[in-house]
Amino acid sequence: MSQFKIYRNLHKNCFSVLKYNPAKKGYRLHAHVDEAILVGVKTKVMQNGRKRVIQERQKNVHAFIMAKEIIPFPAGTLRLTPQTYSDELYYNPYQTEEFINRRTREYVFSHPHVLLKNCKAYLFDKHQGMQYEIEPNEK
């Protein structure tokens, strides 16, 4: 079981992170993040929720990125190489049934690492590795 469920929060313009709570036997809100690196990722689209979105034309939370680990960063601190942005993890209930690699249009059900930045999710190329620098906070 993945420890974290992440979804794009359209009201707060960030990502909401739910963490599994064994005492309550379910996921509870853990944090809101602007930028993070996710490790051990799987994607999940609840098809009944997707069908409801299409029928009612009203958005609801029904698709998640599941992760074993999350490494959050303060907004604006990650500076990434251009290669990092080449493969966006994309989902739109009106256009796709599952999460896809936006460039190749292939389904993505799991991936070693995903970057969250600018309200988008990006796949890290496993051969390229994670290439990023943390910019110091300026005061």
C-alpha positions as a Markdown table, in Angstrom:
| # | Residue | x | y | z |
|---|---|---|---|---|
| 1 | Met | 0.0 | 0.0 | 0.0 |
| 2 | Ser | 1.3 | 3.5 | -0.9 |
| 3 | Gln | 1.8 | 5.8 | 2.1 |
| 4 | Phe | 0.7 | 8.9 | 0.2 |
| 5 | Lys | -2.1 | 9.9 | -2.2 |
| 6 | Ile | -1.6 | 13.2 | -4.1 |
| 7 | Tyr | -4.1 | 15.1 | -6.2 |
| 8 | Arg | -4.2 | 18.5 | -7.8 |
| 9 | Asn | -6.2 | 20.9 | -5.7 |
| 10 | Leu | -8.0 | 23.2 | -8.1 |
| 11 | His | -9.2 | 25.6 | -5.4 |
| 12 | Lys | -5.9 | 26.2 | -3.7 |
| 13 | Asn | -3.8 | 25.9 | -7.0 |
| 14 | Cys | -1.4 | 23.4 | -5.5 |
| 15 | Phe | -1.2 | 19.7 | -4.7 |
| 16 | Ser | -3.0 | 18.1 | -1.7 |
| 17 | Val | -1.2 | 15.3 | 0.0 |
| 18 | Leu | -3.1 | 12.6 | 1.9 |
| 19 | Lys | -1.2 | 10.3 | 4.2 |
| 20 | Tyr | -2.3 | 6.8 | 5.3 |
| 21 | Asn | -3.3 | 6.7 | 8.9 |
| 22 | Pro | -3.3 | 3.1 | 10.1 |
| 23 | Ala | -5.2 | 4.0 | 13.3 |
| 24 | Lys | -8.0 | 5.4 | 11.3 |
| 25 | Lys | -7.6 | 2.9 | 8.5 |
| 26 | Gly | -7.7 | 5.5 | 5.8 |
| 27 | Tyr | -6.0 | 8.5 | 4.2 |
| 28 | Arg | -6.1 | 11.9 | 5.9 |
| 29 | Leu | -4.9 | 15.4 | 4.7 |
| 30 | His | -1.2 | 15.7 | 5.5 |
| 31 | Ala | -0.1 | 18.8 | 3.6 |
| 32 | His | -0.5 | 21.1 | 0.7 |
| 33 | Val | 2.7 | 21.4 | -1.5 |
| 34 | Asp | 3.7 | 23.5 | -4.5 |
| 35 | Glu | 6.8 | 21.5 | -5.3 |
| 36 | Ala | 7.9 | 18.0 | -4.4 |
| 37 | Ile | 9.6 | 14.9 | -5.6 |
| 38 | Leu | 7.6 | 11.7 | -5.3 |
| 39 | Val | 9.3 | 8.3 | -5.0 |
| 40 | Gly | 7.8 | 4.9 | -5.9 |
| 41 | Val | 4.8 | 6.2 | -7.9 |
| 42 | Lys | 1.7 | 4.5 | -9.1 |
| 43 | Thr | -1.3 | 6.2 | -10.7 |
| 44 | Lys | -5.0 | 5.5 | -9.9 |
| 45 | Val | -8.1 | 6.7 | -11.7 |
| 46 | Met | -11.4 | 5.6 | -10.2 |
| 47 | Gln | -13.5 | 5.0 | -13.2 |
| 48 | Asn | -16.9 | 5.5 | -11.5 |
| 49 | Gly | -15.7 | 9.0 | -10.5 |
| 50 | Arg | -14.5 | 9.7 | -14.0 |
| 51 | Lys | -17.9 | 8.7 | -15.4 |
| 52 | Arg | -19.7 | 11.0 | -13.0 |
| 53 | Val | -17.5 | 13.9 | -14.0 |
| 54 | Ile | -18.3 | 13.3 | -17.7 |
| 55 | Gln | -22.1 | 12.9 | -17.0 |
| 56 | Glu | -22.4 | 15.9 | -14.6 |
| 57 | Arg | -19.7 | 18.1 | -16.2 |
| 58 | Gln | -18.6 | 18.9 | -12.7 |
| 59 | Lys | -15.1 | 18.2 | -11.4 |
| 60 | Asn | -14.5 | 15.9 | -8.4 |
| 61 | Val | -11.5 | 14.2 | -6.9 |
| 62 | His | -11.3 | 10.8 | -8.5 |
| 63 | Ala | -7.7 | 10.5 | -9.8 |
| 64 | Phe | -4.5 | 10.2 | -7.7 |
| 65 | Ile | -0.8 | 9.8 | -7.8 |
| 66 | Met | 0.2 | 7.3 | -5.2 |
| 67 | Ala | 3.7 | 7.5 | -3.7 |
| 68 | Lys | 5.8 | 5.6 | -1.2 |
| 69 | Glu | 7.7 | 8.7 | -0.3 |
| 70 | Ile | 7.4 | 12.5 | -0.8 |
| 71 | Ile | 10.2 | 15.1 | -0.6 |
| 72 | Pro | 8.5 | 18.5 | -0.4 |
| 73 | Phe | 10.3 | 21.8 | -1.3 |
| 74 | Pro | 9.3 | 25.4 | -0.6 |
| 75 | Ala | 7.7 | 27.0 | -3.7 |
| 76 | Gly | 10.3 | 28.4 | -6.2 |
| 77 | Thr | 13.3 | 26.5 | -4.8 |
| 78 | Leu | 13.7 | 23.8 | -7.4 |
| 79 | Arg | 15.6 | 24.7 | -10.6 |
| 80 | Leu | 15.5 | 21.9 | -13.0 |
| 81 | Thr | 17.3 | 20.9 | -16.2 |
| 82 | Pro | 15.2 | 21.3 | -19.4 |
| 83 | Gln | 15.2 | 17.4 | -19.9 |
| 84 | Thr | 13.2 | 17.1 | -16.6 |
| 85 | Tyr | 10.2 | 18.9 | -18.3 |
| 86 | Ser | 10.1 | 16.7 | -21.4 |
| 87 | Asp | 7.7 | 14.1 | -20.0 |
| 88 | Glu | 4.5 | 15.5 | -18.4 |
| 89 | Leu | 2.3 | 13.1 | -16.5 |
| 90 | Tyr | -1.1 | 14.1 | -17.7 |
| 91 | Tyr | -4.7 | 13.3 | -17.0 |
| 92 | Asn | -7.9 | 14.9 | -18.2 |
| 93 | Pro | -11.2 | 12.9 | -17.7 |
| 94 | Tyr | -12.7 | 14.2 | -20.9 |
| 95 | Gln | -9.6 | 13.2 | -23.0 |
| 96 | Thr | -8.0 | 10.2 | -21.4 |
| 97 | Glu | -9.1 | 7.2 | -19.3 |
| 98 | Glu | -5.9 | 7.0 | -17.3 |
| 99 | Phe | -2.8 | 9.0 | -16.7 |
| 100 | Ile | -0.6 | 9.3 | -19.8 |
| 101 | Asn | 2.8 | 10.5 | -20.8 |
| 102 | Arg | 1.7 | 13.7 | -22.6 |
| 103 | Arg | 4.6 | 13.5 | -25.1 |
| 104 | Thr | 4.3 | 9.8 | -26.1 |
| 105 | Arg | 0.5 | 9.4 | -25.3 |
| 106 | Glu | 1.3 | 6.1 | -23.6 |
| 107 | Tyr | -0.5 | 5.1 | -20.4 |
| 108 | Val | 1.6 | 5.5 | -17.2 |
| 109 | Phe | 0.6 | 3.2 | -14.3 |
| 110 | Ser | 3.8 | 3.4 | -12.4 |
| 111 | His | 7.2 | 5.2 | -12.4 |
| 112 | Pro | 10.2 | 5.5 | -10.1 |
| 113 | His | 10.1 | 9.2 | -9.7 |
| 114 | Val | 7.7 | 12.1 | -10.4 |
| 115 | Leu | 8.3 | 15.8 | -9.9 |
| 116 | Leu | 5.5 | 18.2 | -8.9 |
| 117 | Lys | 6.0 | 21.8 | -10.0 |
| 118 | Asn | 3.8 | 24.6 | -11.3 |
| 119 | Cys | 0.6 | 22.5 | -10.8 |
| 120 | Lys | 1.9 | 19.8 | -13.1 |
| 121 | Ala | 3.5 | 16.4 | -12.7 |
| 122 | Tyr | 6.6 | 15.4 | -14.6 |
| 123 | Leu | 8.2 | 11.9 | -15.1 |
| 124 | Phe | 11.9 | 11.6 | -14.4 |
| 125 | Asp | 13.7 | 9.6 | -17.1 |
| 126 | Lys | 15.1 | 6.6 | -15.2 |
| 127 | His | 18.3 | 6.6 | -17.4 |
| 128 | Gln | 18.8 | 10.3 | -16.9 |
| 129 | Gly | 18.3 | 10.3 | -13.2 |
| 130 | Met | 17.0 | 13.1 | -11.1 |
| 131 | Gln | 18.9 | 16.3 | -12.0 |
| 132 | Tyr | 17.9 | 19.3 | -9.9 |
| 133 | Glu | 19.4 | 22.0 | -7.8 |
| 134 | Ile | 17.9 | 23.7 | -4.8 |
| 135 | Glu | 18.1 | 27.5 | -5.0 |
| 136 | Pro | 18.8 | 29.2 | -1.7 |
| 137 | Asn | 16.0 | 31.3 | -0.3 |
| 138 | Glu | 16.7 | 35.0 | -0.8 |
| 139 | Lys | 15.7 | 37.4 | 2.0 |
